[in-house]
Amino acid sequence: MPYQPPIRDDLRGAAPYGAPQLDVPVRLNTNENPFPPSPALATAIGAAAAAAAADLNRYPDRDARVLRQRLAAYLGRESGVTLQAEQIWAANGSNEVMHHIFSAFGGPTRTALAFSPTYSMYEQYARDTFTRYVTVRRDPDFSLDATTVVAAMLGGSPSIVVLTSPNNPTGTALPLEVVAAACATATGVVVVDEAYAEFRRPGVPSALSLLPGNPNLIVTRTMSKAFALAGARLGYAIACPEVIDALRVVRLPYHLSAITQAVASTALDHADELQGQVDTLRRERDDLLSWLRDRGVRAVDSDANFILFGVFADQHRAWQALLDRGVLVREVGPEEWLRVTVGTPADNAAFRAALEAVITEDGMMAPSE
């Protein structure tokens, strides 16, 4: 009989998080940026990593001070909000940043509130930190207004309120008045997860503008998406210095390697190049939205680099039918819907061809309401 480890009761039978990693011609399931760094930039990143390697016998800067200064400068240029390094916290992807937030502000007797459908990892952060996790449904069009958010908060005094903008898996962004209302009502912290913020449409605001005057606001970002650095694992939070100090309390020692810090700092020096394809991806996204609707497929307006589309009579059957044609999308979120990452023009053309065939199959699409 195989060994039965003494795992926690609440973890028995649980599966680890992860999207399928399959070897298929077109992978559009994990919201990666499809455009890799240029050879010149890859060389610069390699040189920075090699320089850092000379001191790998020493621990890295545990507070990543140089990297945090560069992140503050980048965000200042992008948002127009003046930020200091003391307002930035960096970690191994925005996943670790969120885990730090739940570790610092969640815990037994405390509650985290989110609005579904949304990113499934929030529930796992809560589970791992023994935080009660509560969700409230979004409107049928996946939007979220201030009245709904405030009513949900007043009903439970959550220690953590998670507002995702643009939201994963729906791609919908939040008006600033929703975030402002949440901050005004909160007895704990309000987290706005902006992992896909650089892809938002012109005129769609960032919650960074609300940081002055809202010390309970935390905005999280990542370099995995717009920066095309999913393999580097670098996420960060922006908040008042007192909140950042709380996150420093719960971080593991030397959690951010010297190599990661060097790679991320070099990438920030080349932000314009790394983000040079963002406009292309926006155009591809908007063209794909129009194409889906022209084919009678429902598609949600998106401010991210992915689109939620449907509705299917059998979500898994539709997912498998696309996979059988060499296109991997994500089976996630509300039933009857699928999510596709915006890829290169060639990727998107392959997706169109596959979906065109799939939606013509008998019984594939759900009846119109």
VEXDREN-2710 file (C-alpha; in Angstrom, 1 decimal):
% VEXDREN-2710
k/r/px/py/pz
1/MET/0.0/0.0/0.0
2/PRO/1.4/3.4/-0.9
3/TYR/2.4/5.8/2.0
4/GLN/-0.4/8.0/3.2
5/PRO/1.2/11.2/4.4
6/PRO/-0.4/13.0/7.4
7/ILE/-1.7/15.9/5.2
8/ARG/-4.1/18.4/6.7
9/ASP/-7.7/17.2/6.5
10/ASP/-8.8/20.2/4.4
11/LEU/-6.2/19.3/1.8
12/ARG/-7.1/15.7/1.3
13/GLY/-8.1/15.0/-2.2
14/ALA/-7.2/18.6/-3.4
15/ALA/-5.5/19.0/-6.7
16/PRO/-2.7/21.5/-7.4
17/TYR/-3.5/24.5/-9.4
18/GLY/-2.4/24.5/-13.0
19/ALA/-3.6/24.9/-16.6
20/PRO/-2.9/22.0/-19.0
21/GLN/0.6/22.1/-20.5
22/LEU/0.2/20.2/-23.7
23/ASP/2.4/20.1/-26.8
24/VAL/0.0/21.4/-29.4
25/PRO/0.6/23.7/-32.4
26/VAL/-1.4/26.7/-30.9
27/ARG/-1.3/27.3/-27.1
28/LEU/-3.8/30.0/-26.1
29/ASN/-4.7/29.0/-22.6
30/THR/-2.4/30.7/-20.1
31/ASN/-2.6/34.4/-21.1
32/GLU/1.1/34.6/-21.9
33/ASN/2.5/37.3/-24.2
34/PRO/3.2/35.4/-27.4
35/PHE/6.1/37.7/-28.5
36/PRO/9.5/36.7/-26.9
37/PRO/12.3/39.2/-26.1
38/SER/14.4/40.2/-29.0
39/PRO/17.8/38.5/-29.4
40/ALA/19.5/41.7/-28.3
41/LEU/17.4/42.0/-25.2
42/ALA/17.9/38.3/-24.4
43/THR/21.6/38.9/-24.6
44/ALA/21.3/41.9/-22.2
45/ILE/19.3/39.8/-19.8
46/GLY/21.8/37.0/-20.0
47/ALA/24.7/39.4/-19.3
48/ALA/22.8/40.7/-16.2
49/ALA/22.2/37.2/-14.9
50/ALA/25.9/36.3/-15.5
51/ALA/27.0/39.4/-13.5
52/ALA/24.7/38.4/-10.7
53/ALA/26.0/34.8/-10.8
54/ALA/29.5/36.1/-9.8
55/ASP/28.0/36.7/-6.3
56/LEU/25.7/33.7/-5.9
57/ASN/27.7/32.5/-2.9
58/ARG/26.1/35.5/-1.1
59/TYR/22.4/35.9/-0.3
60/PRO/20.6/38.5/-2.4
61/ASP/19.3/41.8/-1.2
62/ARG/16.4/40.6/0.9
63/ASP/14.4/43.7/0.3
64/ALA/15.3/44.1/-3.5
65/ARG/15.9/47.8/-3.0
66/VAL/17.3/48.6/-6.5
67/LEU/14.5/46.7/-8.2
68/ARG/11.8/48.4/-6.1
69/GLN/13.3/51.8/-7.1
70/ARG/13.1/50.9/-10.7
71/LEU/9.6/49.7/-10.4
72/ALA/8.5/52.9/-8.8
73/ALA/10.1/54.9/-11.6
74/TYR/8.4/52.8/-14.3
75/LEU/5.0/53.1/-12.7
76/GLY/5.5/56.9/-12.3
77/ARG/6.1/57.2/-16.0
78/GLU/3.1/54.9/-16.9
79/SER/0.6/56.3/-14.5
80/GLY/1.7/59.9/-13.6
81/VAL/1.5/59.0/-9.9
82/THR/4.7/59.8/-7.9
83/LEU/5.8/56.7/-6.1
84/GLN/8.7/55.8/-3.9
85/ALA/10.5/52.5/-3.5
86/GLU/9.0/52.2/0.0
87/GLN/5.6/51.9/-1.6
88/ILE/6.6/48.9/-3.7
89/TRP/6.9/45.2/-2.8
90/ALA/8.2/42.6/-5.2
91/ALA/8.0/38.8/-5.1
92/ASN/8.0/35.7/-7.2
93/GLY/5.1/36.5/-9.4
94/SER/1.9/38.2/-8.3
95/ASN/0.9/34.9/-6.9
96/GLU/3.4/35.2/-4.1
97/VAL/2.5/38.9/-3.6
98/MET/-1.1/37.8/-3.1
99/HIS/0.0/35.1/-0.7
100/HIS/1.9/37.7/1.3
101/ILE/-1.3/39.8/1.4
102/PHE/-3.4/37.0/2.7
103/SER/-0.7/36.0/5.2
104/ALA/-0.5/39.5/6.6
105/PHE/-4.1/40.5/6.6
106/GLY/-6.0/37.2/6.6
107/GLY/-6.0/34.3/8.9
108/PRO/-8.2/32.5/11.4
109/THR/-11.4/34.5/12.3
110/ARG/-10.8/36.7/9.3
111/THR/-12.7/36.9/6.0
112/ALA/-11.7/37.6/2.4
113/LEU/-14.3/38.8/-0.1
114/ALA/-14.2/38.4/-3.9
115/PHE/-16.7/38.6/-6.7
116/SER/-17.2/35.6/-9.0
117/PRO/-16.4/34.5/-11.5
118/THR/-12.9/35.5/-10.8
119/TYR/-9.3/34.1/-10.5
120/SER/-9.5/30.7/-8.8
121/MET/-6.3/31.1/-6.9
122/TYR/-7.8/33.6/-4.5
123/GLU/-9.7/30.8/-2.8
124/GLN/-6.4/28.8/-2.4
125/TYR/-4.6/31.8/-0.8
126/ALA/-7.5/31.9/1.7
127/ARG/-7.4/28.2/2.3
128/ASP/-3.6/28.2/2.8
129/THR/-3.8/31.0/5.4
130/PHE/-7.0/29.7/7.1
131/THR/-8.9/32.7/6.0
132/ARG/-12.7/32.4/5.4
133/TYR/-13.4/33.0/1.7
134/VAL/-16.7/34.5/0.6
135/THR/-17.8/35.3/-3.0
136/VAL/-20.7/37.3/-4.4
137/ARG/-21.9/36.9/-7.9
138/ARG/-21.3/39.6/-10.5
139/ASP/-24.1/40.8/-12.7
140/PRO/-25.1/38.6/-15.7
141/ASP/-22.9/40.6/-18.0
142/PHE/-20.0/40.1/-15.5
143/SER/-19.9/43.8/-14.5
144/LEU/-19.7/45.0/-10.9
145/ASP/-21.1/48.2/-9.4
146/ALA/-20.4/50.1/-6.2
147/THR/-23.8/49.2/-4.7
148/THR/-23.1/45.5/-5.0
149/VAL/-19.6/45.8/-3.6
150/VAL/-20.6/48.0/-0.6
151/ALA/-23.6/45.8/0.2
152/ALA/-21.4/42.7/0.3
153/MET/-18.8/44.4/2.5
154/LEU/-21.4/45.7/5.0
155/GLY/-22.7/42.2/5.4
156/GLY/-19.4/40.7/6.7
157/SER/-16.7/43.3/7.5
158/PRO/-14.0/41.5/5.4
159/SER/-10.4/41.9/6.3
160/ILE/-9.5/41.6/2.6
161/VAL/-11.6/42.7/-0.4
162/VAL/-10.3/41.5/-3.8
163/LEU/-11.3/43.5/-6.8
164/THR/-9.8/42.2/-10.1
165/SER/-9.5/44.8/-12.9
166/PRO/-9.3/43.6/-15.6
167/ASN/-11.0/40.6/-14.2
168/ASN/-9.8/37.0/-15.0
169/PRO/-11.5/35.2/-16.7
170/THR/-14.0/37.8/-18.0
171/GLY/-11.6/40.6/-19.1
172/THR/-13.9/43.3/-17.6
173/ALA/-12.4/46.4/-16.0
174/LEU/-13.8/48.2/-13.0
175/PRO/-14.8/51.9/-12.9
176/LEU/-12.8/53.9/-10.3
177/GLU/-15.9/54.7/-8.4
178/VAL/-16.3/51.1/-7.4
179/VAL/-12.8/51.0/-6.0
180/ALA/-13.2/54.3/-4.3
181/ALA/-16.5/53.1/-2.7
182/ALA/-14.8/49.9/-1.5
183/CYS/-11.9/51.9/0.1
184/ALA/-14.3/54.3/1.8
185/THR/-16.3/51.4/3.3
186/ALA/-13.5/48.9/4.1
187/THR/-12.5/48.0/7.7
188/GLY/-9.6/46.1/6.2
189/VAL/-7.5/46.3/3.0
190/VAL/-8.8/46.6/-0.6
191/VAL/-6.7/44.8/-3.2
192/VAL/-7.1/45.6/-6.9
193/ASP/-5.4/42.9/-8.9
194/GLU/-4.2/44.6/-12.1
195/ALA/-2.2/41.8/-13.6
196/TYR/-3.5/42.8/-17.1
197/ALA/-3.6/46.5/-16.7
198/GLU/-1.2/47.4/-19.5
199/PHE/-3.7/45.9/-22.0
200/ARG/-6.7/48.0/-21.0
201/ARG/-8.3/50.2/-23.6
202/PRO/-7.5/53.9/-23.9
203/GLY/-9.4/55.8/-21.3
204/VAL/-9.8/52.9/-18.9
205/PRO/-8.2/54.1/-15.6
206/SER/-5.9/52.3/-13.2
207/ALA/-6.5/52.2/-9.5
208/LEU/-3.0/53.6/-9.0
209/SER/-4.5/57.1/-9.3
210/LEU/-6.5/56.4/-6.0
211/LEU/-3.5/55.5/-3.9
212/PRO/-3.1/59.1/-2.5
213/GLY/-5.6/59.4/0.2
214/ASN/-6.5/55.7/0.4
215/PRO/-3.9/54.0/2.7
216/ASN/-6.0/50.8/2.8
217/LEU/-5.6/50.3/-1.0
218/ILE/-3.2/47.8/-2.5
219/VAL/-2.7/47.5/-6.3
220/THR/-0.9/44.4/-7.6
221/ARG/0.8/44.1/-11.0
222/THR/3.0/41.6/-12.8
223/MET/5.8/41.5/-15.4
224/SER/4.5/38.1/-16.7
225/LYS/2.0/39.6/-19.2
226/ALA/2.7/42.8/-20.9
227/PHE/6.4/42.5/-20.2
228/ALA/6.5/39.0/-21.8
229/LEU/8.5/37.7/-18.7
230/ALA/6.2/34.9/-17.5
231/GLY/9.3/32.7/-17.1
232/ALA/11.1/35.2/-14.9
233/ARG/8.4/35.2/-12.2
234/LEU/8.2/38.8/-11.0
235/GLY/5.1/40.4/-9.5
236/TYR/4.7/43.4/-7.3
237/ALA/2.4/45.4/-5.0
238/ILE/1.9/49.1/-4.7
239/ALA/0.6/50.6/-1.4
240/CYS/1.4/52.9/1.4
241/PRO/4.7/52.2/3.2
242/GLU/2.9/50.9/6.3
243/VAL/1.2/48.2/4.2
244/ILE/4.5/47.3/2.5
245/ASP/6.1/46.9/5.9
246/ALA/3.4/44.5/6.9
247/LEU/4.1/42.4/3.8
248/ARG/7.8/42.4/4.7
249/VAL/7.0/40.7/8.0
250/VAL/5.5/37.6/6.4
251/ARG/7.9/37.1/3.5
252/LEU/10.3/34.2/3.6
253/PRO/14.0/35.1/4.0
254/TYR/15.6/36.0/0.7
255/HIS/12.5/35.1/-1.3
256/LEU/13.6/36.9/-4.4
257/SER/16.8/35.5/-6.0
258/ALA/19.6/37.7/-7.2
259/ILE/19.1/36.3/-10.7
260/THR/15.4/37.3/-10.7
261/GLN/16.2/40.8/-9.4
262/ALA/18.9/41.3/-12.1
263/VAL/16.7/40.0/-14.9
264/ALA/13.7/42.2/-13.8
265/SER/15.8/45.3/-13.4
266/THR/17.3/44.8/-16.9
267/ALA/13.8/44.3/-18.3
268/LEU/12.6/47.6/-16.8
269/ASP/15.5/49.3/-18.6
270/HIS/14.0/48.0/-21.8
271/ALA/10.3/48.5/-21.0
272/ASP/9.5/50.2/-24.3
273/GLU/10.8/47.3/-26.3
274/LEU/9.2/44.6/-24.1
275/GLN/5.9/46.3/-24.3
276/GLY/6.2/47.2/-27.9
277/GLN/3.8/44.5/-28.9
278/VAL/1.0/45.6/-26.5
279/ASP/-0.7/47.7/-29.1
280/THR/-0.6/44.8/-31.6
281/LEU/-2.2/42.5/-29.1
282/ARG/-4.9/45.1/-28.3
283/ARG/-5.7/45.4/-32.0
284/GLU/-5.7/41.6/-32.4
285/ARG/-8.0/41.3/-29.4
286/ASP/-10.5/43.9/-30.7
287/ASP/-10.5/42.3/-34.2
288/LEU/-11.1/38.9/-32.6
289/LEU/-14.0/40.2/-30.6
290/SER/-15.6/41.6/-33.7
291/TRP/-15.0/38.4/-35.6
292/LEU/-16.6/36.2/-32.8
293/ARG/-19.7/38.4/-32.7
294/ASP/-20.0/38.4/-36.5
295/ARG/-20.2/34.6/-36.2
296/GLY/-22.9/34.7/-33.7
297/VAL/-20.6/33.8/-30.8
298/ARG/-21.1/35.8/-27.6
299/ALA/-17.9/37.5/-26.5
300/VAL/-17.3/39.7/-23.4
301/ASP/-15.7/43.1/-23.9
302/SER/-12.1/42.8/-22.7
303/ASP/-9.5/45.1/-21.3
304/ALA/-7.0/42.2/-21.0
305/ASN/-5.1/40.0/-23.5
306/PHE/-7.8/37.3/-23.5
307/ILE/-11.5/36.9/-24.4
308/LEU/-14.3/35.0/-22.7
309/PHE/-16.5/33.5/-25.4
310/GLY/-19.5/31.1/-25.7
311/VAL/-22.0/30.0/-24.9
312/PHE/-21.7/26.2/-25.5
313/ALA/-24.1/23.4/-24.8
314/ASP/-21.2/21.4/-23.4
315/GLN/-18.2/23.5/-22.3
316/HIS/-15.8/20.5/-22.2
317/ARG/-16.9/19.1/-25.6
318/ALA/-16.2/22.5/-27.2
319/TRP/-12.8/22.6/-25.5
320/GLN/-11.9/19.1/-26.7
321/ALA/-13.1/19.9/-30.2
322/LEU/-10.8/22.9/-30.5
323/LEU/-7.9/20.8/-29.0
324/ASP/-8.6/18.1/-31.6
325/ARG/-7.9/20.7/-34.2
326/GLY/-4.6/21.7/-32.5
327/VAL/-5.8/24.8/-30.6
328/LEU/-5.6/24.8/-26.8
329/VAL/-7.8/27.3/-25.0
330/ARG/-8.8/27.4/-21.3
331/GLU/-11.8/25.6/-19.8
332/VAL/-12.3/27.9/-16.9
333/GLY/-14.8/30.2/-15.3
334/PRO/-18.6/30.1/-15.7
335/GLU/-20.2/27.0/-17.3
336/GLU/-20.9/27.2/-21.0
337/TRP/-17.9/29.6/-21.6
338/LEU/-14.3/29.2/-22.7
339/ARG/-11.4/31.7/-22.6
340/VAL/-8.9/32.3/-25.3
341/THR/-5.6/34.1/-25.0
342/VAL/-4.8/36.6/-27.8
343/GLY/-1.8/35.3/-29.6
344/THR/0.2/36.2/-32.7
345/PRO/-1.7/37.0/-35.9
346/ALA/-0.9/33.4/-37.0
347/ASP/-2.2/31.9/-33.7
348/ASN/-5.4/33.9/-34.0
349/ALA/-6.0/32.8/-37.5
350/ALA/-5.6/29.2/-36.5
351/PHE/-8.1/29.7/-33.7
352/ARG/-10.6/31.3/-36.1
353/ALA/-10.3/28.4/-38.5
354/ALA/-10.7/25.8/-35.7
355/LEU/-13.6/27.6/-34.0
356/GLU/-15.4/28.1/-37.4
357/ALA/-15.5/24.4/-37.8
358/VAL/-16.4/23.7/-34.2
359/ILE/-19.4/26.0/-34.0
360/THR/-21.0/24.4/-37.0
361/GLU/-21.2/21.0/-35.3
362/ASP/-24.7/19.9/-34.3
363/GLY/-25.6/20.8/-30.8
364/MET/-22.4/22.6/-30.0
365/MET/-23.8/26.0/-29.2
366/ALA/-26.3/26.5/-26.4
367/PRO/-29.8/27.8/-27.6
368/SER/-30.2/31.5/-27.7
369/GLU/-32.1/33.0/-24.7
END
